[in-house]
Every structure is written in C-alpha cells, then in structure tokens.
Amino acid sequence: MSAPMNARPRGAAPAPTRSRDFWGTAARLVKRLAPQRGLSLAVITLGITGTAIGVVVPRILGHATDLLFNGVIGRQLPAGLSKAQAIAAARARGDNTFADLLSGMNVVPGQGVDFGAVARTLTLALTLYVLAALLIWTQARLLNVTVQRTITALRADVEDKLHRLPLSFFDGRQRGELLSRVTNDIDNMQSSLTMTISQLVTAILTVVAVLAMMISISPLLALITLLTVPLSLLATRAITRRSQRLFVAHWTSTGRLNAHIEETYSGFTVVKTFNHQAAARTRFHQLNDDVYQASFGAQFFSGLVQPTTGFVGNLGYVAVAVVGGLQVATGQITLGSIQAFIQYVRQFNTPIGQVAGMYNMLQSGVASAERVFDLLDEPEEAPLPQPALPAGPARKAPEAGVAPNGPGRVEFQHVSFAYHPGHPVIHDLSLVAEPGSTVAIVGPTGAGKTTLVNLLMRFYDVDSGRILIDGVDITSVSRQSVRSRIGMVLQDTWLFDGTIAENIAYGRPDASQEEIVEAAKAAFVDRFVHTLPAGYQTRISGDGSNVSAGEKQLITIARAFLARPQLLILDEATSSVDTRTEVLIARATSELRRDRTSFIIAHRLSTIRDADQILVVKAGRIVEQGNHAELLARRGAYYEMTLV
C-alpha cells in the first residue's frame, strides 16, 4: 500500500516563547532514567566515593604544609626546650605575636623538617588523587552508557509515537520542524543530560563534603563562606529567568529554519523553475536571523551566570583570607589548616559556579525536552482493541488481471465530515460501489474527492453517518484491518531508499523473489528492469531521482499487484509521462482493477469513460451520478466538464 494521500492542511500552532513548566519537564526528563536504575546507582556511588576521596586530599596537603612549617620554625628554636618554655621565652622578650603563633603549632624546638614524613604524606595525597580520578573516569563512562540507553529508548518511543498519530497531526506541521524535534532536540537532550547529571551529582556531593570539612577546621570561616551562597542564588535566578525564554525561542526557531531548508531543498527544481530563489533566500535569512537573535540572547544572558557567581565567590575568598590570616597569627588555627581551608573555598565555589553555568545547558535541554514531550503527549488514533474485518477468501498469486474472488461492496451512508468544526467538507453524502465495480470521482479542486478516500482509509473518522465494507462499519474494526484490504496508487509516487525489489515488496516484505517478479511483469516493470545493470537489485535513491516519473508509477502499481488488495484506490498520474509509458500505465491499472472494487480520482475525463459509475462532486456533495453515456445525455455538470 502506498503512502497516505495528502489532506487539507491545518494551521500550525504558534511557537511558544517560554517554558510552560520548567521544573515539571526537568523532573519528567530525569524520570526517563528510571529503567537504568542499576547504572544510575553505580554512577552515584562512584561519584560519592570519588568526591569524598578528592575532598580529603587538601586536608592531607595541609598536614604536609604543617610538617614543613613546623620543621622550619623548630630549627630556629633552641634545642632542649619544650614548646611551653619556647612560648614563655618569646613572651618574656615581648614577642607576643610569635608566642601566639607557636601556641597554635605542633613544633619541637631544635627539630628540623622531617622530610620522610613529608614524602609519605605527599605520596598518600598523590595516590588518593589518582584513585579519585579513576573513580570519576569510571563514573563518566557509566554515565555515558546510561544516557545513551535512555536516549535510544526515547528515540524509539518517538518513532513509535509518530506511527500511532493520526494523519491530522501531520497536516498542519512541516516535515522539517518534526525532523528537528526527532533529531536536533533529542541530540540536545542527550548533551544536556550527559553534562548536567555529571556536574550536578559531583557538585552536590562536593559542596556537602567540602562544607563538612570547612566546619571541622573553622566554623567561623565556614559561615563567612556560606554568606556568599544566597547572593549567588539571587543573581543566578535573575539571569536565568530571561535566558530560559530565549532558549525556548532558540529551539523553536531552529525547528522552523530546518523546516524551510527541508522544504526548499526537496523542491529545489520548482524553486528554480519559478525563479523563487530570491524569496527563498530572503525567507532563509529571516529565519536564520531569528535563530541568531534567540541564540545570541540566550548565550549572552546564560554566559553572565558564571562570571557573576565567580565574583561573589571571590568576595568570600578575600574575606576568608583576611580572617584566616588573623586566626593563624593568633594561634587559633595552623598555617596548614588555613591553606587547606582556602583550597576548600575554591572547591566550594567551583561547583556552585559549575551548577550556575550548567543551568543554562539545563535550560536548553529542558526547552528541547518540552518540544519532544509535547510530541509524545499528542492524542493518538483510537487505541481501543478492535476486531478485524471478516476474513475474505484466500488471495491468489498476483497473476495479471487476477484478484480475490470475494466481495468488496463499499457503501457511504449519509456521511458528513469537517476538518474544522463549522466548516464541513462532506455533506450528507451517500453512495454504493458494488463488488468488482469501478467508481470514478470527478470534480473541481477542493470538492472533497481526496477527503472521500481519506475517510475510506480511516485516516479520518466521519463526523456523522457510516462507511461500510461488505456490510461492516469500518469504525467498528481496526484501522489496520481496513487498510490491509485497500491498495493505493497515487499521483505523488513514494519510493524509499532501497532496491527496486524492496520497493515492490513494501506492502509484503515476506514475498518471494518469484512473486515480486510476477507482480513486476503484471505492471510492466520487468521491461525496463532488464535494461538496468543490477536488475531488481538496482538501488533507488531516497527521492527516486535515478528513475523516471513513469517508471516510479509502474513500480507503485507493481507494489499494489503484490499486495493483492480487495479494494483499490487510483489517483491518475499520466500527465507527466511520455505517451508510451502512459499506455503501459493505463494497461497496468486496467489489469489491476479487474475484479476489484476500484475508486479512481479522475483528473482527465478521457481516462474514465469505461467506469461503471461516475460521481460528480462539488462542495462535498454528489451533484451527478451515472456512467459516461448517461451523464453526457443529461447535459449537466459532467457534460459541461467535457467541454472545457
């Protein structure tokens, strides 16, 4: 069965300019990781362990500093004195500052630097640094696996969703915009998850662990450091409010730009034919400028976050250095402790800055996630479990002119339908197509010819009335069973990137090579296939540019032969082919229609003279009905069409 026929387009929804529910979307994005609980737990465990080890090292390095400083000062003191005697001697000289310094040190008068102890301490610190690095590296690898699996599952969900959506969903949406959601937005979600989860887990653990170490060294200095956090949060919030709106606009504009590019490139011949290059370029530059403006603004504002938080953090760093120096001078803490604390301040401010900077990436990812989740939340075709159409007789091999010898009665009973409420396209229409008959539908553009076919295929459901196949209401059975009975040969041929044999077998992938060849012979495809070097294994490009329009049409007819449909829908397509190919197409479609109930969307009246029934449709109503001779004799609407 061929691709669905185009229906009347609907207006596209206006692009959003801000996230509707940032935190709700972010939480939903994180929930997508739930199937990877084991890996996620391993990532968190490795992060905790690696961070804890990394946080301990500055304290060890501070101890090494104390060993060096104690040795330097101890060598300057007279040997044989105790620490208390050295302090008393300093105070006796009036050097109270030096005495206070000694009181906070673990110094032995006359003893120099213990380089062995220093070496052992530094070796321990180096070992722990290497171990922490290995753990963080392993965490990054596992996180990558976790995110890749999550995104792979998301892509599969989106693909499945697209197949479950009704045709009406695609009517008002550009293909490029949908492609942007499936590719660009999901890729952006992957990058955002990889970067934000890694940094967020590490940052939270680092802040908690570092804060605990700072409090253990000096509660006062820890309090001074904490005072900078509210300032950073306020600054971040003020900036990100503006940047989030711009990130949403950026990805929406990107989708529109991709839609324009896809539309222009796929129809480049038409663009050149009508000298539309200038207008296409102008439109491209407009859309490209929209992307630039939104992207520039989003990156500008989000880029302010880290410098702002860094500036606030440096204020705290200066305050800690001043107060800490006074505490060392008064002997309240050691030089090594203040050195470790200053390292901890850096470690404390770094993750806060990272989280602030990461927030812009999270905003971008959430903006993309919202677009993808909007797609996943679209209403689907009715998923109710429905029975199939009653099985007809076994279908025979696709010999030329041979069709199922079963029924194929189609009846429209008082059918009405509107794409938009209040604007009906079909009005109280009734018709009957007897088994094996050919019904031609003619009428001006917009009369509702294609809509009738879309209703029969259940691309849409009727608003009122019924459509029956062999007495069964098609809304009471599954769409799949209805469509499996119908073959379509459309004016707009659709071939995919694959071999000629694969394209013919599209409706029956399990068909044997013999069946494919027999269907090809019935549709006169075999004639031109033998002129190709690779025969049936000749690959057709995605747009079918390496075969002629007539050859494409014959391939789609062969596809219909192989599918062995009970009902047939033909959209005339001979206006753009040469006379010889037109004759072949006419012969092939005539054989295909034999003993099948067929509906022909007629564009040229000369091709439907032998139809059993001709319906003249205007404004969604049948204004005339009969065969060619009867309608000519009435000298009505059909007769007037023959005079044009």
N, C-alpha and C positions, 0 to 999 in steps of 0.2 A: 504494500500500500504506500502511496506517495505521501509527501508531506501535506499537512493541512492547508486548506485554502485560506487566503487572507480575508480577514473580516474587517468591518469598518473600524477605523482607529478611534480610540478614546483619548481624551485629553490627558496629558501626563500631569501627575501631581506636582505642585510647586515644590521647589527644593527647600529643605529645611536649612535654617541658618544657625541653629543651636541644638545642642543635645537635649532631648526631652527628659531623659532620666540617666544622668551620668553614672551615678553610683549603682543604680539598678542594672544598667547594662554591664558595668565592670564586674559586678557580682555574678551575673549570668555568664560572662566570659570565663571567670575563674571556675565556675561550676563545670565548664566543659572539660576540665582536667580530672573530674571525678573518676572516669574509667581507668585512669593511670594512678590510682591511689598508692600502689606499691612503690612505683618510681618516685612519685611526689614525696612520699615519706622518706625514701632514701636521700633525695635531694635536700630535704630539710635537715635530716640527721647529719649528713656530711657538712652542710652549712654551719650547723651549730658547733660541731667538733672543730672544723677548720677555723671558725671565728674565735672560738674560745682559746685555741692554741695561739692564734695571732695576737689576741689581746694580752695574754700572759707575757709575751716576749718583752715589751717595753719595761715591765717591772724587773725582769731579769737584767736587761741592759742598764737600768737604773742601779741595780746592785753592783754591776761591774764598774760603773762610774764611782760609786761609793768606795769600792775597793781601791781604785786608783787615787781618789782624793784623800782617803784616809791614810794611804801609804805616803803620799806627798807631804801631808801635814805632820804625820807621825815622825817622819825622818827629821823634821825641823825641831822637834821637842827633845829635851834631854832624856837619854836612856835611863831607866831605873825608876823614873817617876810613874806614879799611877795617873789615870785620867783625872781623878779628883784633884790631885796635887798640881797637875798642869793647869787646870782651870783656876785653882786658888792662886797660883803664881801669876797668872795673867791678870786676875782682878787686883792683885797686890800692886802690879805695875800700872794699874789704871786702865788697862786694855779690856774693858768690859765687852766690847763688840766681839773681840777674838774669843773671849771666855764663853760668850753665848754661843758662838759658832761651834766651839769644842764640845759644849754640852749636848749638842744635837748630833754628834758624830760618834761612831764606834772606832775610836782611834787608840792606838797603843804607842805611847811615847817612845821614840828611838827606833821603831819598827818601820821599815820601808814598804814599798809596794810588793804584794805577793803576786808575782806575775803568773805563777802556776794556777792560783785561784782565778785570776782574771781570765786566763786562757780557757780553763774549764767552763767558766760562766759564758764566755763568748761562744764556745763550741756548742754548748747547750742551746743558746739562743739561735745559732745558725741551724742546728738540727731541727728545732721547732719551726723555724721559718720554712725550711724545705718541706717538712711534713704538712704544714698548713697549706702550702702551695699545691702539693699533690692532692690533698683533700678537696681544695677549691677547684682544681682542674677536673677531678673526677666528678664533682658536683655539676660543673658546667657541661660535661659530656652527657651525663644522665638527664640534665635539664633539657638539652637539645633533643634527646630521644623522646622525652615526654611531650615537648611542644610539637615535634614533628608528627608524632602519632595523633595528637589532639587535632592538629590542623588537617591531617589526612582524613580523619573521621569527619571533620567539619565540611571539607570539600565534598566528601561522599554524601553527606546529608543535604548539602545544597543541590548537588546533582540530582539526587532522588526527589527533592522537593520540586525542582523545575519540571520533572516529568509528571508530577501529580497536580500541577497547577492547571487551571482551565485556560482555554485559548484566550478568554477575555483579558487575562492578566498581561499577555504579551501584546495585545492590540495597541495599547497606548504607551508602550515603552520601547525605547530604541535599543537595538541589539548591543550596540557599543556600551551603553550605560549598564546593561545587565552583565556584559562581559567584564566590565570594570569591577563590579561587585564580586564576581566569582574569582577574578584573578588579582587585581590590584589591592582590593580591600582585604581579601584573605591573606595575601602576602604581607600586607602592613600589620594585620593582626598577629601573624607569626613573628615578625620582627619585634613588635611591641611586647608580646608575651615573653620572648626569649630575653630581651633586655630588662624589662621591668621586674619579672619574677626573680631573676638572678640578683639584681641590685636591691630589690625590696627585701628579700629574705636576708641577704648579707647585711644590709643597712640596719634592719630592725635588731638583728642579733648583735651586731657591733655596738649599736647605741646602748642596748641594755647591759652588755658585758662591760663596755668601757665605763659606763656610769657607775656600775658597781665597783670597779677598780678605783675610780676617782674618789668616790666616797670613802673607800678604805684608806686612801692616802690623806685626803683633807676634805672634810665636809664643807668647809667654808669656800674653798676653791671650786668644789663641785657645784655649790649653789650659785656662785658667780657665773659659771659656765651655763647653767640651766636658764639663767635670766635672759640669755640671748635667743632661746628657742621660741618663745611667744612672738618676738619681733620677726623672726624668720618666717613663722607660720602666717602672720598677718600680711607680710609683704608678698609671700607666695600666693595666698588666696586672692589678693587684689589683682595680681598679674594674670593668674590662670583663668579668672572669670572672663577676661577679654580674649585670651588665646583659644579657649575651648570653642567659642563661637566661630572663630576663624578656621580652626581645624575641621569643623563640620562643613563649613563653606568650601574649604580646600578640596575635600574628597568628593563632595557633590559636584563641584566644578570640574574635577578630574574625570568623573564619570561622563559628564556632558561633552567634554573635549574628546574622549575616546569614542563616544557615540558619533560625533561629527566625523572623526577620522575614518572610522569603520564605514560609515555611510558614503563618504567621498571616495575612498579608495576602492570600495567594492563597485561603485558606479562611475569609475573614472572615465570610461568611454562616453557615457552620457554627459558627464560634466564638460568634456572637451567638445562633444558634438554641438552642444548648445552654448558654447563659449561662456561657460559659467565659472571659469577658473578664478576670475577676479572676485566674484561674490563669495566663492568658496574660501579663497584666501582671506577675505575680509572677515568672514564668519570665524575662520580659524583663529585669526589674530584677536578677535573679540573674546573668544572662549579661552585662548591661551593667556590673554591679559587677566581674565577673571581668575584663572589658576594662579598666575603670578601674584596678583594683589592679595588673594587669600593666603597663599603660601608664605609670602613675604611678611605679612602681618602676623601670622601665626608663629613663624620662626622668630620674628623680632621680639614679640612680647614674651614668648617662652624662653628666648635667649637672655632675657633680663633676670630670670629667676636665680641662676647660679651666681652671677656677679653680686646680686643683692644679698643673697644668703651668705656669700663669702665675705662681703663687707661687714655684715652683722657679726659673723663668726670671728672676724679679726678684731673687732672691738672687745669681744670676750677674751680673745687670746692676749691682747695687750693688758687687760685688767688682771688676768691670771699671772702674767709675767711680773707685773709690779708687785702684787700682793704676795705672790710666791717668793719673790726675792727678799721681801721683808721677813717672811716666815723663816727662810733659810738663815738670814742674818741674825735672827733672834733665837735660832736653835730649835724652832718648832718642828721643822722637817729637815731632812738631809738634802744635799745637793742632788744626789741620785734620785730622790723622790720627786723633786721639782722637775728634774729632767724627764722622768717617766710621765709626770702629770702633763707636762707640755706636749709630749708625744700623744697622750690620751686626748688632749684637747683637739689636736689635729685629727686624730682618729674619730673623735666625736663629731666634729664639724664636717668632715668629709662625707660620711653617709647622709647627713642632713642635706648637704648640698647636692649629693647624688640623687636623693629622693626628690628634692625640689626640681632638679634638672630632668629626672626621669618622668616627672609628672607631665611634661609636655609630650613625651613619647606615649605615655599612657592616654593622654587626651586624644592624640592622633589615632591610637589603636581603638579606643572606645568609639570614636566617630565612625571608623570603618566597621566595627562590630555592630553598631546600631543599624547601619545600612544592610549588613548581612542578616542580622536577626529580623529586621523588617521583612526581608525576603522569606525567611523561614516561617514567619508568622502569617504570611498571606493565606487566606482561605483556599482550601483545596477543592478539587472536584469531589462530589459526594462520595465518601469512602465506605458507604454502607455496603455490607455484604449482599450482593445481588446475584440472582441466578443467571445463567447464560441463556441465550436464545435456544429454543429446542433444536437439537441436532438434526441437520438435514441428512440426506443420503450421502454416501461416501463420494468424495470428489475424485474424478478420474484424472489421469495424466493429462498434461496440457497439450493435447493434440490440437492442431489448427481447427478452430471452429467448435471444439468440444467444450461444453460447460456442464455444471452439475444439472442432473435431470430432476431437480427438486423444485419446490415452489419458490417464489420470490415476489410475492404480492406486497406492494407498498401503498399505504393509504394515509393521507393527511386529512384529519377530521377537524374542521373549524379551528385551524391553527392561527394564533396571533403571537407576535414576538416584537420586543423593542430592545435595542442595545442600551438605550437610556430611558428611564421611566418617563412617560408622557410623550415619547417620540416613536410611535410604532413603525416598524419596518414591514411587517407582515400583518394583514388584516383579515381575520376570519376566512382563511384560505382552506379549501378542500380540493383534493384530487385523488385519483386512484391510478396506480400503474400495475397492470396485470402481469403475471409471471411471464418472463421472456420478452416483454414488450420494450420498445424504445420510446422514451419520453424526451422531447426536446423542449428546452425552456429558452424563450427569446424575450427581449425587452430592452429598453434603454438602460444606460448606466445608472446604477442606484435603484433599479426597480425591485431588487430583492432576490435576483437569481442565485447569487452565491450564498445568500443567507439561507435559502431553502436547503441547499446542500449541507451547509454547516449544521443546520438543525437535524437533518437526517443522520449525519455522522455523530451527533451528540457532542459537537464542540460547544454548543449551547443547548440549553433545555428550553422548551416552549413556555411562554407565559400562560397560555390557555390552549385548550384543545389537546389532540393526541396525534402521535405518529405511530402507525402500526406496521410491523413487518410480519407477514404471514399471520396476522391477527393478534400479534403480541405487542403491547405497548412498550416502546423501546426504553421508556423511563423506568420500567419495572425490571429490567435486566441490566447487566453490567455493560459499561461503555466498551470494554474490551471485546465482549462477545458480539456487540453490534458492529464494531469497526472491523472485526475479523471476517465479516461476511461481505465487506464492501471493498472494491478495488477502485483506485483513483488514478487517472492520467490527467495531469494538469497542464495548463498552458505554460506556467512557470515551472520548468523542469528542475528537479533537485537531484543532484548526484553528489556522493561523498568521495573523499579521497581514498580510493581503493581500486581494485581491478574491475574490469567490465563484468566478470563473472560474479564478483562480490556485490556489485551494484544490482545486478539482475536478481540475485538471491536475497536481497534486503528483506523482503517480507517472509522468506522461508530460508533461514540460514542453514537448515539441515538438508536442503535439497542436494541431490546428487549432481555430478557433472553432466550426466546424461539428461536429466530433467532440465538443467539450465540451458543446455544446447538445444533441446527440443523447443523450449519456450522462445529462445533466440531465433530459431528458424521460423516459428509461427509469427514473430514480429519483424521478420526480415532483417534482424540484426546480424545474422550469420553471414549475410552477403558482404558487409563491409569489414567484419571482424577478420575474415580470412585475408584481407589485404594488409593487416597490421602485423608487424614482426613477431610480437608476443601473443597474438591472437586474443583469447579470452583473458589472458593474464596481463594484458596491457593496462597500465595504471592510468586512472583518470585523475586529474588534478582536482583540488577541492572545489574550484569554480567551474570545472568542466571545460576549461578553455582549450584543451587539446582535442576536443571532438566538436563537430558541427552541431548547430541547433537541431537539425533533422535527426542526426544520429542520437543525440540526447533523448529526443522524443521517442524514437524507436526503442531505446534501452528501457525507458519507463513503461512502454507498452509491454515489452518482454517481462518486466517485473510484475505487471498485472497478470499476464498469462500464467506465470509461475505460481502466483498467489491463489489462483483458481477461485476467484470471488463469486459469490452468489448474485451480488448486485454490483453495478458498475457506474462510475461517475466519470464523464469525459468532459474536459474543457478544451475546446478546439484550439489547435496550435499549429496551423499550417500557413499562417500569413508570412512567416519569416523564413520559409524554406523554399528550395528550388522546386520546380514542377515535378520532376521525377520523384524526389523524396516525398512530396505531398501526396503523390499517387500511392507510394508504398505505405505511408501513414494511414491514408484512407482505407486501403485494403486491410492493413493490420487491425485497425479499430473495428472495421466491419466484421472480421473474423472473431475478434474479441467479444463483440456484442452478441454474437449468435447464441440464442437460447438463454441469454442472461437479461434480467431486468436492468435496463440502462437509462441513465439520465445524462443528457447532453446539454451543456451550457453553450448555446449557439451564438457565434459571432457573425457567421455568414450564412444566410438562409439557403444558399445553394447546397450546403452540406447536410441538410436535414429533411430533404424532400421525401425520403423514404421512412421517416419516423412514423411510428404508429399513432403518436399523439403529440401535438404541438401546443404548448401553453404560452400564451402571450401575457406577460406580466408587466403591470405598470403600478408603481407606488404600492407594491406589496399586495396587489390584488390580481387575480386571473381575469383579464378582460375578454379573452377569447380562448377557445379550446376546440381542437379538432385536428384532422390530418391536413396535409398540404392542399389537396384539392378542395376540401370543404372550406377551408379558411379563405382561399382565393375566391371561391364562389360567393362568399359573404361580402366581399369587398369592404372589409372593416380595417381594424388596426394592422393585422398581418399583411393585408393587401397593400396598404399604404407603405409598410416597411419594404416590400419588394420593389417599390417604385423608386426608392431612394438610391 
